[in-house]
Amino acid sequence: MQFRTRAIHVGQEADPSNGAVVPPIHLASTFVLPTANGDDAQYDYARTGSPTRHAFEAVMASLDGGARGLAFASGMAATHCVTMLLKPGDHLVTGTDIYGGSWRLFNNVLAERGISITAVDTTDLAAVENAIRAETRMLWIEPTGNPLLSVTDVAGCAALAQKAGALLVADNTLATPVLCRPLELGADIVMHSATKYIGGHSDLLGGLLVARDQEVGEQLHWMQNATGAVMGPLESFLCCRGVKTLELRVHAQSATAIRLAAWLHQQPTVKRVYYPGLDGDPGHTVARKQYHGGFGAMVSFEIDSDVQGAQRFVESTRLFQLAVSLGAVESLIEVPAVMSHGAYAPEARRAVGIKDGLIRLSVGLEEAGDLENDLLQAMDSLSAS
């Protein structure tokens, strides 16, 4: 079955007891066991597994091309579970264009556990190779970076990780399995913030891991069960519903995003546009090689202003709602320097290229012309102030 068909049908079989097309939400926290030792039981306690969560995990394992999916209470819970595979003395190599919450976890939490961190520009494979040490156990990348939308060569990083005997983990939240499937390119684990495109409607919090190898999947499940940050049944149900329209939404949003990126490139107020779908973007060549059917629905751009000017700009939009997060049907706008990447120390933020005048868009499903007009009136209001 093709991607869109699997998104609708895998894990969503009709209820055998009554024929309901949509499987029910199973709210039970515990399950009756056929025997005291529980050997024959499919479920025993909802932290370990539940029917609704497993339905979501099954469809995502199918879409990502992995052996096992695991759903979590948030994207950061999923990220934390992966890093629990590391031990004191281990070394993690990560990118510089990554989600601010991941940066905070790596530098403020893992470092206190005795795990060393090296951040490099992962679009430069030579820099990645030079950063790898004998004690390197994990390489963490974002195929589409956040917030500068840099494009990392997943297959190239997979070859380096395999040579070093390290796990390659890809945070694929921005690209989604619609556009990029890192496991097919050699990654060991893929992570998604299900809060974003998978849920797609700004009404749930969730995270997901998919492991390419069953053994790695079992290790992650053991850690998930031990630590307990699992996705609840309602969120699992909503994710299953969101996945059914994921391909349609991502393709439509990506089509609007490339139009907006080209339009922004022509605006005198805009100094630079970051979007891998543009011919002149540094990541365009790699993106064309590893993406399918589009370049994503995130667009970042710089205006010639300080952070106060950027804040005035984002506070002036009417359709683009000022909010963190991304990937939903409504368009969002933010200033990374003070919002999504505010956890960075100012000097660290500037060192990786997140400037005070940088603005990030999450393009939704509104009509493209309406979004252009909204940005244009915000530019006009900035010029008038």
Order of alpha helices (4+ residues) and beta strands (2+ residues): alpha-alpha-beta-alpha-beta-alpha-beta-alpha-beta-alpha-beta-alpha-beta-beta-alpha-alpha-alpha-beta-alpha-beta-alpha-beta-beta-alpha-beta-alpha
